[in-house]
């Protein structure tokens, strides 16, 4: 590889739905140094489903409903593009790319994982599946040249449970992808305003947040932004807990910043996290967070009494919610701005790409 020739990178996503992995990787593909890298984004899903606008790079939609249906086209595109590096995300797509990599020995393949896998399996999949895809999935990491972990917990988990050498693993956190307005001062709403932004799925722990809110002794209003497979179950629970008048549900909005600014606390009920982007954005804006101390990237963002509270149980969660304290929005924002800046995180990715093709 000559220094004056851009490194060809193909980024592969299952879809461009509104989600953390989709946003981070499409953002990365558009913002890496174009003097050093020639980026193409391949999306297995449909262009009509895109939640994100993509500019200034080559983007290819395979227009397939499922990743498995897109395997022949993925193979054809990689053969045609002849990239130096292929980076894929999310476990089921990474499984497919692992075995495609066998057919392209001159190309470096990198996987980016999205959660602490063993915890996710232990909570939501009591019995590991023995289907062919599951068996192949458990062996996928041995085929990659590098595996990107979003947090230290994720790296330790993969190292311990998949028998991998540490030199194959690297931690790269998620960047702050937008320019946000920082609150000028703390907002003390009455009633207190609380917000959660995230996918409505089991690992996000929305039901336990709702159950905790039903026990609050102070007036509140809770805004829930997000959609997902557990939507109907959550709506039923809201009614069962008689919280309809205290909750606003917004399935999707491009104005998340506006809502984060006007709230007093961001609440995270997750049982496991990869790297919580909405929580990070809340800190950037200057809205403090209350989150459970769970495996994943949350503990790498939240600093107790600086940008919020990291709690160990539900009683402590309620206690922090009902305890008034003064917050400095600039202090909250400063705690994350440099550590997770676009410049730093994209620089970490670019350094990885340069090293992997040496």
PEZIRA-V462768 format. One record per pair of residues at least 4 apart in sequence whose ideal C-beta (glycine too) atoms are under 8 Angstrom apart, sorted by the first residue. I is the first residue (numbers start at 1). J is the second residue. D is the distance in whole Angstrom. If there is no record, write none. Layout:
<<I J D> <I J D>>
This chain:
<<1 5 7> <1 7 7> <1 84 7> <1 357 6> <6 34 8> <6 35 7> <6 36 6> <6 37 6> <6 38 4> <7 36 6> <7 37 5> <7 38 7> <7 84 5> <7 85 7> <7 353 6> <7 354 8> <7 357 6> <8 37 8> <8 38 5> <8 40 8> <8 81 7> <8 82 7> <8 83 4> <8 84 5> <8 85 7> <9 29 8> <9 32 8> <9 37 5> <9 38 7> <9 39 5> <9 40 7> <9 83 6> <9 84 7> <9 85 5> <9 86 8> <9 87 7> <9 353 7> <10 39 8> <10 40 5> <10 41 8> <10 42 6> <10 77 8> <10 78 7> <10 81 6> <10 83 4> <10 85 7> <10 86 5> <10 87 7> <11 25 5> <11 26 8> <11 28 7> <11 29 5> <11 39 7> <11 40 7> <11 41 5> <11 42 7> <11 87 5> <11 88 8> <12 41 8> <12 42 5> <12 43 8> <12 44 7> <12 74 7> <12 86 6> <12 87 7> <12 88 4> <12 89 7> <12 93 6> <12 97 6> <13 21 7> <13 22 6> <13 25 6> <13 26 7> <13 41 7> <13 42 7> <13 43 5> <13 44 7> <13 45 8> <13 88 8> <13 89 6> <13 90 8> <13 93 7> <14 43 8> <14 44 5> <14 45 6> <14 67 5> <14 89 8> <14 90 6> <14 92 7> <14 93 5> <15 19 8> <15 22 7> <15 43 6> <15 44 7> <15 45 4> <15 46 8> <15 49 6> <16 22 5> <16 26 7> <16 43 5> <16 45 7> <16 49 7> <16 50 4> <16 51 6> <16 52 5> <16 54 8> <17 22 6> <17 45 7> <17 49 6> <17 51 6> <18 22 7> <18 23 8> <18 51 4> <18 52 8> <18 252 6> <19 23 7> <19 51 8> <19 199 7> <20 24 6> <20 114 7> <20 174 7> <20 274 7> <20 275 7> <20 276 8> <20 277 5> <21 25 6> <21 89 5> <21 90 6> <21 112 7> <21 114 5> <21 274 8> <22 26 6> <22 51 7> <22 52 7> <23 27 6> <23 52 6> <23 177 6> <23 277 7> <24 28 6> <24 174 5> <24 175 7> <24 177 7> <24 277 7> <25 29 6> <25 41 8> <25 87 7> <25 89 5> <25 112 7> <26 30 7> <26 41 6> <26 52 5> <26 54 6> <27 31 6> <27 175 7> <27 177 5> <28 32 6> <28 175 8> <28 346 7> <28 349 6> <29 39 5> <29 40 8> <29 41 5> <29 54 8> <29 57 6> <30 39 8> <30 54 6> <30 55 6> <30 56 6> <30 57 6> <31 342 7> <31 346 6> <32 36 7> <32 37 5> <32 39 6> <32 346 6> <32 349 7> <32 350 6> <32 353 8> <33 37 6> <33 350 6> <34 38 8> <34 39 8> <34 56 8> <36 350 7> <36 354 8> <37 350 7> <37 353 7> <39 57 5> <39 58 7> <40 57 7> <40 58 4> <40 59 7> <40 60 7> <40 81 6> <40 83 7> <41 54 6> <41 57 6> <41 58 7> <41 59 5> <41 60 7> <42 59 8> <42 60 5> <42 62 7> <42 74 7> <42 77 6> <43 47 8> <43 50 8> <43 59 7> <43 60 7> <43 61 5> <43 62 7> <44 62 5> <44 64 5> <44 66 8> <44 67 5> <44 69 8> <44 70 4> <44 74 7> <44 93 7> <45 49 6> <45 61 7> <45 62 7> <45 63 8> <45 64 7> <45 65 7> <46 50 8> <46 61 6> <46 63 5> <46 65 8> <47 61 4> <47 63 7> <50 54 8> <51 252 8> <54 59 5> <60 77 6> <62 70 5> <62 73 5> <62 74 7> <62 77 8> <64 69 4> <64 70 4> <64 73 7> <65 69 6> <66 70 7> <67 71 8> <67 92 6> <67 93 5> <67 96 6> <68 96 7> <70 74 5> <71 75 6> <71 96 6> <71 100 7> <72 76 6> <73 77 6> <74 78 6> <74 96 7> <74 97 8> <74 100 6> <75 79 6> <75 100 6> <75 103 7> <76 80 6> <77 81 6> <78 82 8> <78 83 7> <78 86 6> <78 100 7> <78 104 6> <78 107 7> <79 104 8> <82 107 8> <83 107 6> <84 107 7> <84 108 7> <84 357 5> <85 107 7> <85 108 5> <85 109 8> <85 110 6> <85 353 6> <85 356 6> <85 357 7> <86 97 7> <86 101 7> <86 104 8> <86 107 6> <86 108 7> <86 109 5> <86 110 7> <87 109 8> <87 110 4> <87 111 8> <87 112 6> <87 148 8> <88 93 5> <88 94 5> <88 96 8> <88 97 4> <88 109 8> <88 110 8> <88 111 6> <88 112 7> <89 93 6> <89 94 7> <89 111 7> <89 112 4> <89 113 8> <89 114 7> <90 94 7> <90 113 8> <90 114 5> <91 95 6> <91 113 7> <91 114 7> <91 117 7> <91 137 6> <91 140 8> <92 96 7> <92 133 8> <92 137 7> <93 97 6> <94 98 6> <94 111 4> <94 112 8> <94 113 7> <94 140 6> <94 144 8> <95 99 7> <95 133 7> <95 136 6> <95 137 4> <95 140 5> <96 100 6> <97 101 6> <97 109 6> <97 111 7> <98 109 7> <98 111 7> <98 136 8> <98 139 8> <98 140 4> <98 141 7> <98 142 8> <98 143 4> <98 144 6> <99 136 7> <99 140 8> <99 143 7> <100 104 7> <101 107 7> <101 109 4> <101 143 5> <101 144 7> <102 143 7> <104 109 8> <108 145 5> <108 146 8> <108 356 5> <108 357 6> <109 143 7> <109 144 5> <109 145 6> <110 144 6> <110 145 6> <110 146 5> <110 147 7> <110 148 6> <110 352 8> <110 356 7> <111 140 7> <111 141 7> <111 144 5> <111 146 8> <111 147 5> <111 148 7> <112 147 8> <112 148 4> <112 150 8> <113 117 7> <113 147 6> <113 148 7> <113 149 6> <113 150 7> <113 154 6> <113 158 7> <113 274 7> <114 150 7> <114 274 5> <115 119 8> <115 120 5> <115 154 7> <115 203 7> <115 272 6> <115 273 7> <115 274 5> <115 296 7> <116 120 6> <116 151 8> <116 153 5> <116 154 5> <116 157 5> <116 272 5> <116 273 8> <116 274 8> <116 295 4> <116 296 5> <117 121 6> <117 154 8> <117 157 6> <117 158 7> <117 161 7> <118 122 6> <118 157 5> <118 160 8> <118 161 5> <119 123 6> <119 157 7> <119 271 8> <119 272 4> <119 294 8> <119 295 5> <119 296 8> <120 124 6> <120 125 8> <120 203 6> <120 272 5> <121 125 5> <121 128 7> <122 126 8> <123 202 8> <123 203 7> <123 271 5> <123 272 7> <124 202 6> <124 203 7> <125 129 7> <128 134 7> <129 134 4> <130 134 6> <130 135 7> <131 135 7> <132 136 6> <133 137 6> <134 138 7> <135 139 7> <136 140 7> <138 162 7> <139 143 8> <140 144 7> <141 147 6> <141 158 7> <141 162 5> <141 164 6> <141 168 7> <142 164 7> <144 168 7> <145 168 8> <145 356 6> <146 168 6> <146 169 8> <146 170 6> <146 352 7> <146 356 6> <147 158 6> <147 164 7> <147 168 6> <147 169 5> <147 170 7> <148 170 6> <148 171 8> <148 172 5> <148 352 7> <149 154 4> <149 155 4> <149 158 6> <149 169 6> <149 170 7> <149 171 5> <149 172 8> <150 154 6> <150 171 7> <150 172 7> <150 173 6> <150 174 6> <150 274 5> <150 275 4> <150 296 8> <150 297 5> <151 155 7> <151 171 7> <151 173 7> <151 273 8> <151 274 7> <151 275 6> <151 296 5> <151 297 4> <151 300 6> <152 156 6> <152 171 6> <152 300 7> <153 157 6> <153 295 5> <153 296 5> <153 297 7> <153 299 8> <154 158 6> <154 171 8> <154 274 7> <154 296 7> <154 297 8> <155 159 6> <155 166 8> <155 169 5> <155 170 8> <155 171 5> <156 160 6> <157 161 6> <157 295 7> <158 162 5> <158 164 6> <158 169 6> <159 164 6> <159 166 6> <159 169 6> <164 168 5> <164 169 6> <165 169 8> <170 352 6> <172 345 7> <172 348 5> <172 349 6> <172 352 7> <173 275 6> <173 297 7> <173 300 7> <173 339 8> <173 340 6> <173 345 6> <174 275 5> <174 277 6> <174 280 7> <174 297 8> <174 340 7> <174 345 7> <175 340 6> <175 341 7> <175 342 5> <175 344 7> <175 345 4> <175 346 6> <176 180 7> <176 280 7> <176 281 7> <176 284 6> <176 336 7> <176 337 7> <176 340 5> <176 341 6> <176 342 6> <177 277 8> <177 342 7> <178 257 7> <178 281 7> <180 257 6> <180 281 7> <180 284 5> <180 285 5> <181 257 7> <181 261 7> <181 285 7> <182 284 7> <182 285 6> <182 286 5> <182 329 6> <182 330 6> <182 333 5> <183 187 7> <183 261 6> <183 285 6> <183 286 4> <183 287 7> <183 329 4> <184 329 7> <185 329 7> <186 326 6> <186 327 5> <186 328 7> <186 329 6> <187 193 8> <187 261 8> <187 262 7> <187 263 8> <187 264 6> <188 264 7> <189 193 4> <189 221 8> <189 262 8> <189 263 8> <189 264 6> <190 219 7> <191 218 7> <191 219 3> <191 220 5> <191 221 6> <192 218 6> <192 219 7> <192 220 5> <192 221 8> <192 264 5> <192 265 7> <192 321 8> <193 220 7> <193 221 5> <193 223 7> <193 262 6> <193 263 4> <193 264 5> <194 213 7> <194 220 6> <194 221 7> <194 222 5> <194 223 7> <194 263 6> <194 264 7> <194 265 5> <194 266 8> <194 267 6> <194 321 8> <195 222 7> <195 223 5> <195 224 8> <195 225 7> <195 259 6> <195 260 7> <195 263 4> <195 265 7> <195 266 6> <195 267 7> <195 282 8> <195 287 8> <196 206 7> <196 209 6> <196 222 7> <196 223 8> <196 224 5> <196 225 7> <196 226 8> <196 266 7> <196 267 5> <196 268 7> <196 269 7> <197 225 4> <197 226 6> <197 256 6> <197 259 8> <197 260 8> <197 266 8> <197 278 4> <197 281 8> <197 282 8> <198 204 5> <198 206 8> <198 225 8> <198 226 5> <198 268 8> <198 270 8> <198 276 8> <198 278 6> <199 204 6> <199 226 6> <199 227 7> <199 228 4> <200 204 7> <200 206 6> <200 226 5> <200 227 6> <200 228 3> <200 229 7> <200 230 5> <200 231 5> <200 234 6> <201 228 5> <201 229 6> <201 230 6> <202 230 6> <202 271 8> <203 270 6> <203 271 6> <203 272 5> <203 273 8> <204 226 8> <204 228 8> <204 269 7> <204 270 5> <205 209 6> <205 268 8> <205 269 3> <205 270 5> <205 271 5> <205 292 7> <206 210 6> <206 224 7> <206 230 7> <206 234 5> <206 269 6> <207 211 6> <207 230 8> <207 233 8> <207 234 7> <207 237 6> <207 269 8> <208 212 6> <208 269 5> <208 314 7> <209 213 6> <209 222 8> <209 267 6> <209 269 4> <210 214 7> <210 234 7> <210 237 6> <210 238 6> <210 241 6> <210 243 7> <210 247 8> <211 215 7> <211 237 8> <211 241 7> <212 216 7> <212 269 8> <212 314 6> <212 317 6> <212 318 6> <212 321 8> <213 220 7> <213 222 6> <213 241 8> <213 243 7> <213 246 7> <214 241 4> <214 242 8> <214 243 6> <215 318 6> <216 220 6> <216 318 7> <216 321 6> <216 322 7> <217 322 6> <218 321 8> <218 322 6> <220 246 6> <221 246 6> <221 247 8> <221 248 7> <222 243 8> <222 246 6> <222 247 5> <222 248 7> <222 267 8> <223 247 8> <223 248 5> <223 250 7> <223 259 6> <223 263 7> <224 234 8> <224 247 6> <224 248 7> <224 249 5> <224 250 7> <225 249 8> <225 250 5> <225 251 8> <225 252 8> <225 253 6> <225 256 6> <225 259 6> <226 250 8> <226 251 7> <226 252 8> <227 231 6> <227 251 4> <227 252 6> <230 234 6> <231 235 6> <231 251 8> <232 236 6> <233 237 6> <234 238 7> <235 239 7> <235 249 7> <236 240 6> <237 241 6> <238 243 5> <238 244 6> <238 247 6> <238 249 8> <239 243 8> <239 244 6> <243 247 5> <250 259 8> <253 259 7> <255 259 7> <256 260 6> <256 278 7> <256 281 7> <257 261 6> <257 281 7> <257 285 7> <258 262 7> <259 263 7> <260 266 7> <260 281 6> <260 282 5> <260 285 5> <260 287 5> <261 285 6> <261 287 7> <263 287 6> <264 287 7> <264 288 8> <265 287 7> <265 288 6> <265 289 7> <265 290 6> <265 308 8> <265 321 7> <266 278 7> <266 279 6> <266 282 4> <266 287 6> <266 288 7> <266 289 4> <266 290 7> <266 308 8> <267 289 7> <267 290 6> <267 291 8> <267 321 8> <268 273 8> <268 276 6> <268 279 5> <268 289 6> <268 290 7> <268 291 4> <268 292 7> <268 298 7> <269 292 7> <270 276 7> <270 291 7> <270 292 7> <270 294 6> <270 296 7> <270 298 7> <271 292 8> <271 294 6> <272 294 6> <272 295 5> <272 296 5> <273 294 6> <273 295 7> <273 296 3> <273 297 6> <273 298 5> <274 296 6> <274 297 6> <275 280 8> <275 296 7> <275 297 4> <275 300 8> <275 301 8> <276 280 6> <276 291 8> <276 296 8> <276 297 6> <276 298 6> <276 301 7> <277 281 6> <278 282 7> <279 283 7> <279 289 5> <279 291 6> <279 298 7> <279 301 6> <279 302 8> <280 284 7> <280 301 6> <280 336 6> <280 340 6> <281 285 6> <282 287 5> <282 288 8> <282 289 6> <283 287 7> <283 288 8> <283 289 6> <283 301 6> <283 302 8> <283 307 5> <283 308 7> <283 332 6> <283 333 7> <283 335 6> <283 336 5> <284 333 6> <284 336 6> <284 337 7> <285 329 8> <285 333 7> <286 327 8> <286 328 8> <286 329 3> <286 330 7> <286 332 5> <286 333 5> <287 329 8> <287 332 7> <288 307 6> <288 308 4> <288 309 8> <288 327 5> <288 332 6> <289 301 8> <289 302 6> <289 307 7> <289 308 4> <289 309 7> <290 308 6> <290 309 5> <290 311 7> <290 317 6> <290 320 5> <290 321 6> <291 298 5> <291 302 6> <291 308 7> <291 309 7> <291 310 6> <291 311 7> <292 298 8> <292 310 8> <292 311 6> <292 312 8> <292 317 7> <293 298 7> <293 299 6> <293 310 5> <293 311 7> <293 312 5> <294 298 6> <297 301 7> <298 302 6> <298 310 7> <299 310 6> <301 307 8> <301 336 6> <301 340 8> <302 307 6> <302 308 5> <302 309 7> <302 310 5> <303 307 5> <303 308 8> <303 335 6> <304 308 8> <304 309 6> <304 310 6> <305 309 7> <306 331 7> <306 332 7> <306 335 5> <307 331 8> <307 332 4> <307 335 5> <307 336 7> <308 332 8> <309 316 8> <309 320 5> <311 316 4> <311 317 5> <311 320 6> <312 316 6> <313 317 7> <314 318 7> <315 319 6> <316 320 6> <317 321 7> <318 322 6> <319 323 6> <327 331 8> <327 332 6> <328 332 7> <329 333 6> <330 334 6> <331 335 7> <332 336 8> <333 337 6> <334 338 8> <335 339 8> <336 340 5> <337 341 6> <338 344 7> <339 344 7> <340 344 7> <340 345 6> <341 345 7> <342 346 6> <343 347 6> <344 348 7> <345 349 7> <346 350 6> <347 351 6> <348 352 7> <349 353 6> <350 354 6> <351 355 6> <352 356 6> <353 357 7> <354 358 7>>
